[in-house]
Amino acid sequence: MRYLDIEFSADFLTADRDGDGTRLTFTRQERILLQHFTANNGRLLSRNDLLSVLGGQSETSSDRHVDFLINQLRRKLQDAPRTPRFIRTQYGEGYVWIAPHTSVNAENPDAFLIIGPIRGLKRGGAEAERYLAQLRQAFQAGLSSDRAVIVEESHRVETRHFSIEVVFHRHGDVLHAALLLRHAGQFIGMKRVDHRAGSNAVGTEDILQAIWSHLALPPPIGGLPDDLPPWIRQHDAALTLSGNPAKVSWRDNARMLERAMAESPHDQRLNVMWALNLYARLLQSMSEPDQWLSHEEWQAIEREIEETSLSALGELPKMPEMGLAFAKLLLFVNNEHTELAESLVDQALQHGSAFATAAALRGEIAAIEGDIDAACQLYDEALELAEPGTEFFIYLMLLKAGALRAGNRLDALQALAERLRMTAPLAHARLGLLLAPELNEGHMSRTVAGAELTSAIAAHMLQLLYNVFGRRFKKLEHRRNIMNAPIAAFTAAFGDDVVSESIRSGVADPA
């Protein structure tokens, strides 16, 4: 277990320092502190925290005793309090372990981002080591807690991870650093940092933006059969970086897109991605019952999606990888766009082989036009290509669920709902109105987790169900199959006012 220039034994009984070959040994209490520090790398630990792991208050355990042990460790690690490499004092509060973990395993399976190889570390001296510690901490702070960031000084470039090669050049009081970002060995970009002692600027924001762009934007060349659709790529990119447990990605993506659009205002791909993020905002509003959109807000966002898509459509020859995104957006906002969407899918397949996404879109078109059998067959084709349990797989299951509900295939819907409950319990819980073949009072009380079901919430839920699923079907029978049971249940509980005029007109007999 390596930290900077010291290799510790797994039990922290001994350690070897590089260069002079010194063998270090540690007392029982020193080992306890080392184990606790390294398990909480980068976290502030108070003296009370450290006392508790040492066994609490006693004649030999006090604040002064903790300070004594820290000083003993510093002497052994050759760690100066004023220029710490391992243990930093937070005056009046406690201590922080700041030394980056340097694994000898170049293919650490738990790592999301590997900082390494490191070149010029010796020339950079103690300031370079402090910069590496800052860099790792800043990346870890910018990522989800379960996205491990490790430092591997001799890490090889060819790896399946994201990696950052760091090259140092020191001149006077300035430490120049070049950060070379790669993924699976592929060079993505470089960030140069001119670092001065005491500075907190380490270059992480630009690197995180580059990682997001690499994950979110579809490649300019033709897609592979199981490639993710652009709207799922973007969603996954935000979740990969943030780890949002509620699966709400649109805010994180909006921040990344705003910065990308400011830097590249003429990149039409970003306008399409912005429209896709607006689409995600509409869908994810069902996950935020305290911030549900009004009818007017929803319509305004849909108008922006449609206007953005149609205005950028002329640029499609320059960005054929976005053709399937255009098809998706136009199908969602207006079910009269099926012919245009079909032609966009055809064009996309002339440039690539994104068969799973193409099958899903053609499934949507078939469902909109009323051919439920064809829709389900196309969704099954896409599901065969998608990886089970992924966001794309769940998305496809929900599309199929909508078609089954519209076609009144309740036995098949119940089987799919049970499979979804096992695969994605969060999605299953949020879409109870769509997935439950029958609604009863007990079910209704579970449809909004953590919120009391009121008439206002019931009205929002009905509108969301209609906006996302019901209205998309051209056949009246199909719209009614989706909406009638929830309407009956909610009007019995709260009265007719929970049903909006747009829903009433959408399920009413034609005049």
Sequence and secondary structure as in RCSB ss.txt:
>XXXX:A:sequence
MRYLDIEFSADFLTADRDGDGTRLTFTRQERILLQHFTANNGRLLSRNDLLSVLGGQSETSSDRHVDFLINQLRR
KLQDAPRTPRFIRTQYGEGYVWIAPHTSVNAENPDAFLIIGPIRGLKRGGAEAERYLAQLRQAFQAGLSSDRAVI
VEESHRVETRHFSIEVVFHRHGDVLHAALLLRHAGQFIGMKRVDHRAGSNAVGTEDILQAIWSHLALPPPIGGLP
DDLPPWIRQHDAALTLSGNPAKVSWRDNARMLERAMAESPHDQRLNVMWALNLYARLLQSMSEPDQWLSHEEWQA
IEREIEETSLSALGELPKMPEMGLAFAKLLLFVNNEHTELAESLVDQALQHGSAFATAAALRGEIAAIEGDIDAA
CQLYDEALELAEPGTEFFIYLMLLKAGALRAGNRLDALQALAERLRMTAPLAHARLGLLLAPELNEGHMSRTVAG
AELTSAIAAHMLQLLYNVFGRRFKKLEHRRNIMNAPIAAFTAAFGDDVVSESIRSGVADPA
>XXXX:A:secstr
 EETTEEE TTSSEEEETTT  EEE  HHHHHHHHHHHHTTT EEEHHHHHHHHTSSBTTBSHHHHHHHHHHHHH
HHT  SSS SSEEEETTTEEEE   BB S TT TTEEEEEEEEESHHHHHHHHHHHHHHHHHHHHHHS TTSEEE
E TT  S  SSEEEEEEEEEETTEEEEEEEEEETTEEEEEEEEEEETT    SHHHHHHHHHHHHHS  SS   T
T   HHHHHHHHHHHHH  TT   HHHHHHHHHHHHHH TT HHHHHHHHHHHHHHHHHGGG GGG   HHHHHH
HHHHHHHHHHHHGGGGGG GGGHHHHHHHHHHH GGGHHHHHHHHHHHHHH   HHHHHHHHHHHHHHHT HHHH
HHHHHHHHHHS TTSHHHHHHHHHHHHHHHHTT HHHHHHHHHHHHHH HHHHHHTHHHH SS  HHHHTTSSTT
S   HHHHHHHHHHHHHHTGGG SSHHHHHHHHHHHHHHHHHHH GGGS HHHHHHHS   
